[in-house]
């Protein structure tokens, strides 16, 4: 699941609107919208401000290096 879909699902689970989430996290409404729409360049500190409301934070995730290399050579 992408970060945007994850945040949107959490927000809906907690019945919070985008404007409410922005205020509670101390970020702009545009940031919330960009994040939920899958913008690929986001400030990690702001993402963590949002995630912190749900008791979470960014961290490293294991990936399949072989698949990553294979995908890169196909480009």
PDB file with SEQRES, HELIX, SHEET and CRYST1 records, atoms N, CA, C and O in Angstrom:
SEQRES   1 A   75  UNK UNK UNK UNK UNK UNK UNK UNK UNK UNK UNK UNK UNK          
SEQRES   2 A   75  UNK UNK UNK UNK UNK UNK UNK UNK UNK UNK UNK UNK UNK          
SEQRES   3 A   75  UNK UNK UNK UNK UNK UNK UNK UNK UNK UNK UNK UNK UNK          
SEQRES   4 A   75  UNK UNK UNK UNK UNK UNK UNK UNK UNK UNK UNK UNK UNK          
SEQRES   5 A   75  UNK UNK UNK UNK UNK UNK UNK UNK UNK UNK UNK UNK UNK          
SEQRES   6 A   75  UNK UNK UNK UNK UNK UNK UNK UNK UNK UNK                      
HELIX    1 AA1 UNK A    3  UNK A   13  1                                  11    
HELIX    2 AA2 UNK A   18  UNK A   25  1                                   8    
HELIX    3 AA3 UNK A   29  UNK A   36  1                                   8    
HELIX    4 AA4 UNK A   44  UNK A   52  1                                   9    
HELIX    5 AA5 UNK A   65  UNK A   74  1                                  10    
CRYST1    1.000    1.000    1.000  90.00  90.00  90.00 P 1           1          
ATOM      1  N   UNK A   1       0.854  -1.175   0.000  1.00  0.00           N  
ATOM      2  CA  UNK A   1       0.000   0.000   0.000  1.00  0.00           C  
ATOM      3  C   UNK A   1       0.900   1.238   0.000  1.00  0.00           C  
ATOM      4  O   UNK A   1       1.887   1.308   0.732  1.00  0.00           O  
ATOM      5  N   UNK A   2       0.541   2.194  -0.823  1.00  0.00           N  
ATOM      6  CA  UNK A   2       1.336   3.418  -0.894  1.00  0.00           C  
ATOM      7  C   UNK A   2       1.114   4.275   0.355  1.00  0.00           C  
ATOM      8  O   UNK A   2       0.127   4.103   1.070  1.00  0.00           O  
ATOM      9  N   UNK A   3       2.035   5.188   0.602  1.00  0.00           N  
ATOM     10  CA  UNK A   3       1.924   6.091   1.742  1.00  0.00           C  
ATOM     11  C   UNK A   3       0.626   6.891   1.668  1.00  0.00           C  
ATOM     12  O   UNK A   3      -0.070   7.035   2.673  1.00  0.00           O  
ATOM     13  N   UNK A   4       0.302   7.404   0.502  1.00  0.00           N  
ATOM     14  CA  UNK A   4      -0.908   8.203   0.347  1.00  0.00           C  
ATOM     15  C   UNK A   4      -2.166   7.431   0.684  1.00  0.00           C  
ATOM     16  O   UNK A   4      -3.042   7.925   1.394  1.00  0.00           O  
ATOM     17  N   UNK A   5      -2.250   6.206   0.165  1.00  0.00           N  
ATOM     18  CA  UNK A   5      -3.419   5.372   0.450  1.00  0.00           C  
ATOM     19  C   UNK A   5      -3.483   5.012   1.934  1.00  0.00           C  
ATOM     20  O   UNK A   5      -4.560   4.940   2.525  1.00  0.00           O  
ATOM     21  N   UNK A   6      -2.316   4.789   2.516  1.00  0.00           N  
ATOM     22  CA  UNK A   6      -2.248   4.442   3.937  1.00  0.00           C  
ATOM     23  C   UNK A   6      -2.752   5.592   4.809  1.00  0.00           C  
ATOM     24  O   UNK A   6      -3.561   5.386   5.713  1.00  0.00           O  
ATOM     25  N   UNK A   7      -2.270   6.798   4.533  1.00  0.00           N  
ATOM     26  CA  UNK A   7      -2.690   7.977   5.303  1.00  0.00           C  
ATOM     27  C   UNK A   7      -4.186   8.213   5.134  1.00  0.00           C  
ATOM     28  O   UNK A   7      -4.892   8.489   6.103  1.00  0.00           O  
ATOM     29  N   UNK A   8      -4.656   8.104   3.912  1.00  0.00           N  
ATOM     30  CA  UNK A   8      -6.077   8.319   3.652  1.00  0.00           C  
ATOM     31  C   UNK A   8      -6.924   7.298   4.414  1.00  0.00           C  
ATOM     32  O   UNK A   8      -7.947   7.655   4.998  1.00  0.00           O  
ATOM     33  N   UNK A   9      -6.505   6.036   4.411  1.00  0.00           N  
ATOM     34  CA  UNK A   9      -7.237   4.988   5.121  1.00  0.00           C  
ATOM     35  C   UNK A   9      -7.250   5.257   6.627  1.00  0.00           C  
ATOM     36  O   UNK A   9      -8.284   5.104   7.278  1.00  0.00           O  
ATOM     37  N   UNK A  10      -6.111   5.655   7.174  1.00  0.00           N  
ATOM     38  CA  UNK A  10      -6.027   5.977   8.607  1.00  0.00           C  
ATOM     39  C   UNK A  10      -6.926   7.159   8.939  1.00  0.00           C  
ATOM     40  O   UNK A  10      -7.639   7.144   9.943  1.00  0.00           O  
ATOM     41  N   UNK A  11      -6.890   8.171   8.102  1.00  0.00           N  
ATOM     42  CA  UNK A  11      -7.691   9.374   8.325  1.00  0.00           C  
ATOM     43  C   UNK A  11      -9.179   9.019   8.330  1.00  0.00           C  
ATOM     44  O   UNK A  11      -9.931   9.467   9.195  1.00  0.00           O  
ATOM     45  N   UNK A  12      -9.589   8.216   7.363  1.00  0.00           N  
ATOM     46  CA  UNK A  12     -11.002   7.833   7.267  1.00  0.00           C  
ATOM     47  C   UNK A  12     -11.405   6.930   8.439  1.00  0.00           C  
ATOM     48  O   UNK A  12     -12.515   7.042   8.960  1.00  0.00           O  
ATOM     49  N   UNK A  13     -10.504   6.040   8.848  1.00  0.00           N  
ATOM     50  CA  UNK A  13     -10.767   5.163   9.990  1.00  0.00           C  
ATOM     51  C   UNK A  13     -11.053   5.988  11.249  1.00  0.00           C  
ATOM     52  O   UNK A  13     -11.925   5.644  12.047  1.00  0.00           O  
ATOM     53  N   UNK A  14     -10.309   7.072  11.407  1.00  0.00           N  
ATOM     54  CA  UNK A  14     -10.462   7.939  12.576  1.00  0.00           C  
ATOM     55  C   UNK A  14     -11.475   9.073  12.346  1.00  0.00           C  
ATOM     56  O   UNK A  14     -11.659   9.943  13.198  1.00  0.00           O  
ATOM     57  N   UNK A  15     -12.121   9.039  11.180  1.00  0.00           N  
ATOM     58  CA  UNK A  15     -13.159  10.022  10.829  1.00  0.00           C  
ATOM     59  C   UNK A  15     -12.658  11.457  10.960  1.00  0.00           C  
ATOM     60  O   UNK A  15     -13.283  12.301  11.603  1.00  0.00           O  
ATOM     61  N   UNK A  16     -11.504  11.707  10.326  1.00  0.00           N  
ATOM     62  CA  UNK A  16     -10.885  13.036  10.322  1.00  0.00           C  
ATOM     63  C   UNK A  16     -10.893  13.550   8.888  1.00  0.00           C  
ATOM     64  O   UNK A  16     -10.538  12.814   7.967  1.00  0.00           O  
ATOM     65  N   UNK A  17     -11.288  14.787   8.691  1.00  0.00           N  
ATOM     66  CA  UNK A  17     -11.245  15.390   7.356  1.00  0.00           C  
ATOM     67  C   UNK A  17      -9.810  15.815   7.046  1.00  0.00           C  
ATOM     68  O   UNK A  17      -8.971  15.904   7.942  1.00  0.00           O  
ATOM     69  N   UNK A  18      -9.544  16.073   5.782  1.00  0.00           N  
ATOM     70  CA  UNK A  18      -8.216  16.573   5.403  1.00  0.00           C  
ATOM     71  C   UNK A  18      -7.879  17.872   6.133  1.00  0.00           C  
ATOM     72  O   UNK A  18      -6.777  17.992   6.668  1.00  0.00           O  
ATOM     73  N   UNK A  19      -8.796  18.855   6.174  1.00  0.00           N  
ATOM     74  CA  UNK A  19      -8.473  20.090   6.905  1.00  0.00           C  
ATOM     75  C   UNK A  19      -8.201  19.849   8.398  1.00  0.00           C  
ATOM     76  O   UNK A  19      -7.314  20.478   8.975  1.00  0.00           O  
ATOM     77  N   UNK A  20      -8.955  18.949   9.017  1.00  0.00           N  
ATOM     78  CA  UNK A  20      -8.730  18.641  10.432  1.00  0.00           C  
ATOM     79  C   UNK A  20      -7.366  17.990  10.633  1.00  0.00           C  
ATOM     80  O   UNK A  20      -6.654  18.316  11.583  1.00  0.00           O  
ATOM     81  N   UNK A  21      -7.004  17.075   9.745  1.00  0.00           N  
ATOM     82  CA  UNK A  21      -5.707  16.404   9.838  1.00  0.00           C  
ATOM     83  C   UNK A  21      -4.575  17.405   9.687  1.00  0.00           C  
ATOM     84  O   UNK A  21      -3.590  17.351  10.423  1.00  0.00           O  
ATOM     85  N   UNK A  22      -4.713  18.311   8.742  1.00  0.00           N  
ATOM     86  CA  UNK A  22      -3.683  19.324   8.524  1.00  0.00           C  
ATOM     87  C   UNK A  22      -3.478  20.166   9.780  1.00  0.00           C  
ATOM     88  O   UNK A  22      -2.342  20.419  10.181  1.00  0.00           O  
ATOM     89  N   UNK A  23      -4.566  20.596  10.396  1.00  0.00           N  
ATOM     90  CA  UNK A  23      -4.470  21.422  11.606  1.00  0.00           C  
ATOM     91  C   UNK A  23      -3.837  20.632  12.750  1.00  0.00           C  
ATOM     92  O   UNK A  23      -2.934  21.128  13.423  1.00  0.00           O  
ATOM     93  N   UNK A  24      -4.306  19.413  12.970  1.00  0.00           N  
ATOM     94  CA  UNK A  24      -3.798  18.595  14.075  1.00  0.00           C  
ATOM     95  C   UNK A  24      -2.315  18.267  13.905  1.00  0.00           C  
ATOM     96  O   UNK A  24      -1.577  18.187  14.886  1.00  0.00           O  
ATOM     97  N   UNK A  25      -1.879  18.078  12.647  1.00  0.00           N  
ATOM     98  CA  UNK A  25      -0.480  17.724  12.382  1.00  0.00           C  
ATOM     99  C   UNK A  25       0.412  18.956  12.260  1.00  0.00           C  
ATOM    100  O   UNK A  25       1.637  18.840  12.287  1.00  0.00           O  
ATOM    101  N   UNK A  26      -0.189  20.125  12.127  1.00  0.00           N  
ATOM    102  CA  UNK A  26       0.607  21.343  11.980  1.00  0.00           C  
ATOM    103  C   UNK A  26       1.221  21.484  10.598  1.00  0.00           C  
ATOM    104  O   UNK A  26       2.296  22.064  10.445  1.00  0.00           O  
ATOM    105  N   UNK A  27       0.539  20.952   9.596  1.00  0.00           N  
ATOM    106  CA  UNK A  27       1.004  21.063   8.213  1.00  0.00           C  
ATOM    107  C   UNK A  27      -0.105  21.718   7.390  1.00  0.00           C  
ATOM    108  O   UNK A  27      -1.232  21.869   7.861  1.00  0.00           O  
ATOM    109  N   UNK A  28       0.221  22.098   6.176  1.00  0.00           N  
ATOM    110  CA  UNK A  28      -0.767  22.724   5.320  1.00  0.00           C  
ATOM    111  C   UNK A  28      -1.714  21.711   4.694  1.00  0.00           C  
ATOM    112  O   UNK A  28      -1.382  20.538   4.529  1.00  0.00           O  
ATOM    113  N   UNK A  29      -2.898  22.195   4.352  1.00  0.00           N  
ATOM    114  CA  UNK A  29      -3.887  21.349   3.692  1.00  0.00           C  
ATOM    115  C   UNK A  29      -3.345  20.822   2.366  1.00  0.00           C  
ATOM    116  O   UNK A  29      -3.580  19.668   2.005  1.00  0.00           O  
ATOM    117  N   UNK A  30      -2.628  21.662   1.654  1.00  0.00           N  
ATOM    118  CA  UNK A  30      -2.048  21.218   0.375  1.00  0.00           C  
ATOM    119  C   UNK A  30      -1.098  20.038   0.577  1.00  0.00           C  
ATOM    120  O   UNK A  30      -1.055  19.120  -0.242  1.00  0.00           O  
ATOM    121  N   UNK A  31      -0.337  20.068   1.673  1.00  0.00           N  
ATOM    122  CA  UNK A  31       0.579  18.959   1.965  1.00  0.00           C  
ATOM    123  C   UNK A  31      -0.202  17.659   2.135  1.00  0.00           C  
ATOM    124  O   UNK A  31       0.191  16.622   1.602  1.00  0.00           O  
ATOM    125  N   UNK A  32      -1.301  17.714   2.874  1.00  0.00           N  
ATOM    126  CA  UNK A  32      -2.130  16.515   3.081  1.00  0.00           C  
ATOM    127  C   UNK A  32      -2.661  16.015   1.740  1.00  0.00           C  
ATOM    128  O   UNK A  32      -2.613  14.820   1.452  1.00  0.00           O  
ATOM    129  N   UNK A  33      -3.159  16.925   0.935  1.00  0.00           N  
ATOM    130  CA  UNK A  33      -3.701  16.537  -0.379  1.00  0.00           C  
ATOM    131  C   UNK A  33      -2.608  15.943  -1.266  1.00  0.00           C  
ATOM    132  O   UNK A  33      -2.813  14.911  -1.905  1.00  0.00           O  
ATOM    133  N   UNK A  34      -1.456  16.593  -1.303  1.00  0.00           N  
ATOM    134  CA  UNK A  34      -0.334  16.076  -2.103  1.00  0.00           C  
ATOM    135  C   UNK A  34       0.056  14.673  -1.645  1.00  0.00           C  
ATOM    136  O   UNK A  34       0.279  13.781  -2.463  1.00  0.00           O  
ATOM    137  N   UNK A  35       0.134  14.490  -0.330  1.00  0.00           N  
ATOM    138  CA  UNK A  35       0.542  13.203   0.214  1.00  0.00           C  
ATOM    139  C   UNK A  35      -0.473  12.125  -0.167  1.00  0.00           C  
ATOM    140  O   UNK A  35      -0.090  11.045  -0.615  1.00  0.00           O  
ATOM    141  N   UNK A  36      -1.747  12.409   0.006  1.00  0.00           N  
ATOM    142  CA  UNK A  36      -2.777  11.411  -0.307  1.00  0.00           C  
ATOM    143  C   UNK A  36      -2.869  11.131  -1.802  1.00  0.00           C  
ATOM    144  O   UNK A  36      -3.305  10.050  -2.199  1.00  0.00           O  
ATOM    145  N   UNK A  37      -2.468  12.080  -2.634  1.00  0.00           N  
ATOM    146  CA  UNK A  37      -2.503  11.879  -4.087  1.00  0.00           C  
ATOM    147  C   UNK A  37      -1.235  11.223  -4.613  1.00  0.00           C  
ATOM    148  O   UNK A  37      -1.098  11.011  -5.818  1.00  0.00           O  
ATOM    149  N   UNK A  38      -0.305  10.901  -3.716  1.00  0.00           N  
ATOM    150  CA  UNK A  38       0.872  10.153  -4.118  1.00  0.00           C  
ATOM    151  C   UNK A  38       2.051  10.962  -4.611  1.00  0.00           C  
ATOM    152  O   UNK A  38       2.888  10.441  -5.348  1.00  0.00           O  
ATOM    153  N   UNK A  39       2.137  12.235  -4.219  1.00  0.00           N  
ATOM    154  CA  UNK A  39       3.301  13.032  -4.618  1.00  0.00           C  
ATOM    155  C   UNK A  39       4.559  12.312  -4.158  1.00  0.00           C  
ATOM    156  O   UNK A  39       4.630  11.830  -3.027  1.00  0.00           O  
ATOM    157  N   UNK A  40       5.547  12.242  -5.036  1.00  0.00           N  
ATOM    158  CA  UNK A  40       6.743  11.439  -4.740  1.00  0.00           C  
ATOM    159  C   UNK A  40       7.822  12.201  -3.983  1.00  0.00           C  
ATOM    160  O   UNK A  40       8.747  11.586  -3.453  1.00  0.00           O  
ATOM    161  N   UNK A  41       7.725  13.515  -3.920  1.00  0.00           N  
ATOM    162  CA  UNK A  41       8.715  14.292  -3.182  1.00  0.00           C  
ATOM    163  C   UNK A  41       8.024  15.024  -2.040  1.00  0.00           C  
ATOM    164  O   UNK A  41       7.372  16.049  -2.239  1.00  0.00           O  
ATOM    165  N   UNK A  42       8.180  14.480  -0.848  1.00  0.00           N  
ATOM    166  CA  UNK A  42       7.584  15.054   0.356  1.00  0.00           C  
ATOM    167  C   UNK A  42       8.652  15.186   1.430  1.00  0.00           C  
ATOM    168  O   UNK A  42       9.577  14.377   1.501  1.00  0.00           O  
ATOM    169  N   UNK A  43       8.522  16.202   2.257  1.00  0.00           N  
ATOM    170  CA  UNK A  43       9.460  16.360   3.377  1.00  0.00           C  
ATOM    171  C   UNK A  43       9.170  15.295   4.428  1.00  0.00           C  
ATOM    172  O   UNK A  43       8.045  15.161   4.910  1.00  0.00           O  
ATOM    173  N   UNK A  44      10.210  14.544   4.769  1.00  0.00           N  
ATOM    174  CA  UNK A  44      10.033  13.454   5.724  1.00  0.00           C  
ATOM    175  C   UNK A  44       9.606  13.956   7.092  1.00  0.00           C  
ATOM    176  O   UNK A  44       8.830  13.287   7.774  1.00  0.00           O  
ATOM    177  N   UNK A  45      10.095  15.121   7.511  1.00  0.00           N  
ATOM    178  CA  UNK A  45       9.697  15.625   8.824  1.00  0.00           C  
ATOM    179  C   UNK A  45       8.201  15.917   8.872  1.00  0.00           C  
ATOM    180  O   UNK A  45       7.551  15.677   9.889  1.00  0.00           O  
ATOM    181  N   UNK A  46       7.659  16.432   7.780  1.00  0.00           N  
ATOM    182  CA  UNK A  46       6.218  16.703   7.732  1.00  0.00           C  
ATOM    183  C   UNK A  46       5.415  15.409   7.655  1.00  0.00           C  
ATOM    184  O   UNK A  46       4.348  15.300   8.259  1.00  0.00           O  
ATOM    185  N   UNK A  47       5.926  14.433   6.916  1.00  0.00           N  
ATOM    186  CA  UNK A  47       5.250  13.126   6.864  1.00  0.00           C  
ATOM    187  C   UNK A  47       5.202  12.539   8.276  1.00  0.00           C  
ATOM    188  O   UNK A  47       4.180  11.994   8.693  1.00  0.00           O  
ATOM    189  N   UNK A  48       6.297  12.653   8.997  1.00  0.00           N  
ATOM    190  CA  UNK A  48       6.323  12.140  10.371  1.00  0.00           C  
ATOM    191  C   UNK A  48       5.380  12.914  11.280  1.00  0.00           C  
ATOM    192  O   UNK A  48       4.799  12.331  12.196  1.00  0.00           O  
ATOM    193  N   UNK A  49       5.214  14.208  11.051  1.00  0.00           N  
ATOM    194  CA  UNK A  49       4.243  14.991  11.835  1.00  0.00           C  
ATOM    195  C   UNK A  49       2.842  14.414  11.673  1.00  0.00           C  
ATOM    196  O   UNK A  49       2.078  14.344  12.635  1.00  0.00           O  
ATOM    197  N   UNK A  50       2.510  14.005  10.458  1.00  0.00           N  
ATOM    198  CA  UNK A  50       1.200  13.407  10.189  1.00  0.00           C  
ATOM    199  C   UNK A  50       1.127  12.004  10.794  1.00  0.00           C  
ATOM    200  O   UNK A  50       0.167  11.676  11.492  1.00  0.00           O  
ATOM    201  N   UNK A  51       2.132  11.186  10.530  1.00  0.00           N  
ATOM    202  CA  UNK A  51       2.130   9.814  11.030  1.00  0.00           C  
ATOM    203  C   UNK A  51       2.100   9.752  12.555  1.00  0.00           C  
ATOM    204  O   UNK A  51       1.505   8.843  13.134  1.00  0.00           O  
ATOM    205  N   UNK A  52       2.736  10.711  13.192  1.00  0.00           N  
ATOM    206  CA  UNK A  52       2.805  10.749  14.654  1.00  0.00           C  
ATOM    207  C   UNK A  52       1.394  10.758  15.268  1.00  0.00           C  
ATOM    208  O   UNK A  52       1.185  10.204  16.348  1.00  0.00           O  
ATOM    209  N   UNK A  53       0.440  11.378  14.589  1.00  0.00           N  
ATOM    210  CA  UNK A  53      -0.940  11.406  15.088  1.00  0.00           C  
ATOM    211  C   UNK A  53      -1.539  10.010  15.185  1.00  0.00           C  
ATOM    212  O   UNK A  53      -2.464   9.775  15.962  1.00  0.00           O  
ATOM    213  N   UNK A  54      -1.009   9.088  14.395  1.00  0.00           N  
ATOM    214  CA  UNK A  54      -1.494   7.709  14.391  1.00  0.00           C  
ATOM    215  C   UNK A  54      -0.531   6.778  15.139  1.00  0.00           C  
ATOM    216  O   UNK A  54      -0.649   5.555  15.052  1.00  0.00           O  
ATOM    217  N   UNK A  55       0.419   7.363  15.872  1.00  0.00           N  
ATOM    218  CA  UNK A  55       1.360   6.571  16.661  1.00  0.00           C  
ATOM    219  C   UNK A  55       2.416   5.868  15.832  1.00  0.00           C  
ATOM    220  O   UNK A  55       2.891   4.797  16.209  1.00  0.00           O  
ATOM    221  N   UNK A  56       2.789   6.463  14.704  1.00  0.00           N  
ATOM    222  CA  UNK A  56       3.753   5.836  13.807  1.00  0.00           C  
ATOM    223  C   UNK A  56       4.781   6.841  13.315  1.00  0.00           C  
ATOM    224  O   UNK A  56       4.654   8.043  13.548  1.00  0.00           O  
ATOM    225  N   UNK A  57       5.811   6.329  12.625  1.00  0.00           N  
ATOM    226  CA  UNK A  57       6.810   7.183  11.989  1.00  0.00           C  
ATOM    227  C   UNK A  57       7.457   6.437  10.827  1.00  0.00           C  
ATOM    228  O   UNK A  57       7.358   5.215  10.727  1.00  0.00           O  
ATOM    229  N   UNK A  58       8.117   7.184   9.958  1.00  0.00           N  
ATOM    230  CA  UNK A  58       8.807   6.575   8.821  1.00  0.00           C  
ATOM    231  C   UNK A  58       9.977   5.727   9.299  1.00  0.00           C  
ATOM    232  O   UNK A  58      10.578   6.000  10.338  1.00  0.00           O  
ATOM    233  N   UNK A  59      10.288   4.704   8.531  1.00  0.00           N  
ATOM    234  CA  UNK A  59      11.432   3.858   8.841  1.00  0.00           C  
ATOM    235  C   UNK A  59      11.820   3.044   7.624  1.00  0.00           C  
ATOM    236  O   UNK A  59      11.063   2.971   6.657  1.00  0.00           O  
ATOM    237  N   UNK A  60      12.992   2.431   7.662  1.00  0.00           N  
ATOM    238  CA  UNK A  60      13.433   1.628   6.519  1.00  0.00           C  
ATOM    239  C   UNK A  60      12.565   0.378   6.338  1.00  0.00           C  
ATOM    240  O   UNK A  60      12.071  -0.211   7.299  1.00  0.00           O  
ATOM    241  N   UNK A  61      12.402   0.004   5.078  1.00  0.00           N  
ATOM    242  CA  UNK A  61      11.613  -1.172   4.723  1.00  0.00           C  
ATOM    243  C   UNK A  61      12.463  -2.021   3.786  1.00  0.00           C  
ATOM    244  O   UNK A  61      13.073  -1.503   2.850  1.00  0.00           O  
ATOM    245  N   UNK A  62      12.502  -3.308   4.036  1.00  0.00           N  
ATOM    246  CA  UNK A  62      13.265  -4.211   3.178  1.00  0.00           C  
ATOM    247  C   UNK A  62      12.623  -4.308   1.799  1.00  0.00           C  
ATOM    248  O   UNK A  62      11.399  -4.301   1.663  1.00  0.00           O  
ATOM    249  N   UNK A  63      13.478  -4.400   0.776  1.00  0.00           N  
ATOM    250  CA  UNK A  63      13.003  -4.556  -0.598  1.00  0.00           C  
ATOM    251  C   UNK A  63      13.770  -5.692  -1.263  1.00  0.00           C  
ATOM    252  O   UNK A  63      14.818  -6.115  -0.776  1.00  0.00           O  
ATOM    253  N   UNK A  64      13.251  -6.168  -2.352  1.00  0.00           N  
ATOM    254  CA  UNK A  64      13.907  -7.211  -3.134  1.00  0.00           C  
ATOM    255  C   UNK A  64      14.909  -6.533  -4.067  1.00  0.00           C  
ATOM    256  O   UNK A  64      14.528  -6.001  -5.110  1.00  0.00           O  
ATOM    257  N   UNK A  65      16.181  -6.552  -3.697  1.00  0.00           N  
ATOM    258  CA  UNK A  65      17.219  -5.878  -4.479  1.00  0.00           C  
ATOM    259  C   UNK A  65      17.323  -6.420  -5.891  1.00  0.00           C  
ATOM    260  O   UNK A  65      17.532  -5.657  -6.835  1.00  0.00           O  
ATOM    261  N   UNK A  66      17.180  -7.729  -6.049  1.00  0.00           N  
ATOM    262  CA  UNK A  66      17.277  -8.329  -7.374  1.00  0.00           C  
ATOM    263  C   UNK A  66      16.190  -7.787  -8.296  1.00  0.00           C  
ATOM    264  O   UNK A  66      16.455  -7.472  -9.456  1.00  0.00           O  
ATOM    265  N   UNK A  67      14.981  -7.680  -7.786  1.00  0.00           N  
ATOM    266  CA  UNK A  67      13.877  -7.153  -8.583  1.00  0.00           C  
ATOM    267  C   UNK A  67      14.113  -5.682  -8.895  1.00  0.00           C  
ATOM    268  O   UNK A  67      13.824  -5.230 -10.003  1.00  0.00           O  
ATOM    269  N   UNK A  68      14.624  -4.947  -7.951  1.00  0.00           N  
ATOM    270  CA  UNK A  68      14.920  -3.531  -8.148  1.00  0.00           C  
ATOM    271  C   UNK A  68      15.941  -3.349  -9.275  1.00  0.00           C  
ATOM    272  O   UNK A  68      15.769  -2.488 -10.138  1.00  0.00           O  
ATOM    273  N   UNK A  69      16.997  -4.155  -9.265  1.00  0.00           N  
ATOM    274  CA  UNK A  69      18.031  -4.098 -10.303  1.00  0.00           C  
ATOM    275  C   UNK A  69      17.441  -4.504 -11.654  1.00  0.00           C  
ATOM    276  O   UNK A  69      17.708  -3.876 -12.679  1.00  0.00           O  
ATOM    277  N   UNK A  70      16.641  -5.557 -11.634  1.00  0.00           N  
ATOM    278  CA  UNK A  70      16.006  -6.040 -12.872  1.00  0.00           C  
ATOM    279  C   UNK A  70      15.099  -4.948 -13.467  1.00  0.00           C  
ATOM    280  O   UNK A  70      15.128  -4.699 -14.672  1.00  0.00           O  
ATOM    281  N   UNK A  71      14.304  -4.310 -12.618  1.00  0.00           N  
ATOM    282  CA  UNK A  71      13.406  -3.243 -13.093  1.00  0.00           C  
ATOM    283  C   UNK A  71      14.196  -2.062 -13.647  1.00  0.00           C  
ATOM    284  O   UNK A  71      13.787  -1.447 -14.631  1.00  0.00           O  
ATOM    285  N   UNK A  72      15.314  -1.748 -13.026  1.00  0.00           N  
ATOM    286  CA  UNK A  72      16.137  -0.605 -13.467  1.00  0.00           C  
ATOM    287  C   UNK A  72      16.763  -0.878 -14.841  1.00  0.00           C  
ATOM    288  O   UNK A  72      16.936   0.041 -15.642  1.00  0.00           O  
ATOM    289  N   UNK A  73      17.098  -2.137 -15.106  1.00  0.00           N  
ATOM    290  CA  UNK A  73      17.707  -2.457 -16.406  1.00  0.00           C  
ATOM    291  C   UNK A  73      16.697  -2.479 -17.534  1.00  0.00           C  
ATOM    292  O   UNK A  73      17.073  -2.397 -18.704  1.00  0.00           O  
ATOM    293  N   UNK A  74      15.413  -2.589 -17.198  1.00  0.00           N  
ATOM    294  CA  UNK A  74      14.353  -2.599 -18.210  1.00  0.00           C  
ATOM    295  C   UNK A  74      14.032  -1.206 -18.721  1.00  0.00           C  
ATOM    296  O   UNK A  74      13.392  -1.058 -19.762  1.00  0.00           O  
ATOM    297  N   UNK A  75      14.465  -0.193 -18.004  1.00  0.00           N  
ATOM    298  CA  UNK A  75      14.139   1.195 -18.391  1.00  0.00           C  
ATOM    299  C   UNK A  75      14.953   1.660 -19.535  1.00  0.00           C  
ATOM    300  O   UNK A  75      14.801   2.798 -19.978  1.00  0.00           O  
TER     301      UNK A  75                                                      
END                                                                             
